[in-house]
Amino acid sequence: MIPDLGKYAGAVMWSYVASLALILGFVALSLWQARRMKRALDEVEQRQEKADA
């Protein structure tokens, strides 16, 4: 199942690890920013409702 990479196996595996870490980091950053923006929008909506009342 795993191809024989010879002397490049270490470099290839570390490249996969680095790529996976970057992808997971970007996903985590996106989720964090989305939650932060949701909270900010909720606060604006609450202030808007209080101003309208």
C-alpha positions as a Python dict, from the first residue, in 0.01 Angstrom:
ca = {
    (1, 'M'): (0, 0, 0),
    (2, 'I'): (280, 246, 86),
    (3, 'P'): (511, 315, -210),
    (4, 'D'): (885, 264, -172),
    (5, 'L'): (1029, 615, -157),
    (6, 'G'): (1388, 517, -94),
    (7, 'K'): (1612, 786, 45),
    (8, 'Y'): (1339, 1051, -3),
    (9, 'A'): (1093, 886, 236),
    (10, 'G'): (1176, 1120, 524),
    (11, 'A'): (1140, 1435, 316),
    (12, 'V'): (813, 1318, 162),
    (13, 'M'): (664, 1217, 496),
    (14, 'W'): (764, 1549, 658),
    (15, 'S'): (610, 1731, 362),
    (16, 'Y'): (283, 1546, 421),
    (17, 'V'): (298, 1627, 793),
    (18, 'A'): (368, 1995, 726),
    (19, 'S'): (88, 2016, 469),
    (20, 'L'): (-161, 1852, 703),
    (21, 'A'): (-57, 2084, 987),
    (22, 'L'): (-105, 2391, 765),
    (23, 'I'): (-447, 2274, 648),
    (24, 'L'): (-561, 2204, 1003),
    (25, 'G'): (-423, 2541, 1112),
    (26, 'F'): (-617, 2724, 841),
    (27, 'V'): (-936, 2537, 932),
    (28, 'A'): (-891, 2620, 1301),
    (29, 'L'): (-820, 2986, 1217),
    (30, 'S'): (-1130, 3005, 998),
    (31, 'L'): (-1350, 2854, 1269),
    (32, 'W'): (-1208, 3092, 1530),
    (33, 'Q'): (-1268, 3394, 1308),
    (34, 'A'): (-1621, 3279, 1224),
    (35, 'R'): (-1709, 3246, 1593),
    (36, 'R'): (-1556, 3586, 1668),
    (37, 'M'): (-1754, 3752, 1389),
    (38, 'K'): (-2074, 3576, 1502),
    (39, 'R'): (-2030, 3718, 1852),
    (40, 'A'): (-1961, 4065, 1714),
    (41, 'L'): (-2268, 4053, 1490),
    (42, 'D'): (-2484, 3930, 1778),
    (43, 'E'): (-2368, 4226, 1988),
    (44, 'V'): (-2451, 4471, 1708),
    (45, 'E'): (-2795, 4315, 1665),
    (46, 'Q'): (-2864, 4340, 2040),
    (47, 'R'): (-2764, 4707, 2041),
    (48, 'Q'): (-2982, 4767, 1738),
    (49, 'E'): (-3282, 4602, 1910),
    (50, 'K'): (-3229, 4812, 2223),
    (51, 'A'): (-3207, 5129, 2014),
    (52, 'D'): (-3529, 5042, 1831),
    (53, 'A'): (-3720, 4966, 2151),
}
